[in-house]
Amino acid sequence: MSGYILYLFLGVLGVIFWRARAGRTLDRLLDDGDHLHRRVLAIGKNHPKGGTWADHKRWRAEG
């Protein structure tokens, strides 16, 4: 039974990723991800000790 649940879960993930792709090329997907990755790295560099989720959201909103 757990095998069917796993296949269902993988299928749902596949549909989510397919919809998120929305006709974009692999290069475009990587470029979009790179931009977001750099933002996260900048937050981590400015706040190396971390914080709560509310802190993280505030830091993201600050730029």
Order of alpha helices (4+ residues) and beta strands (2+ residues): alpha-alpha-alpha
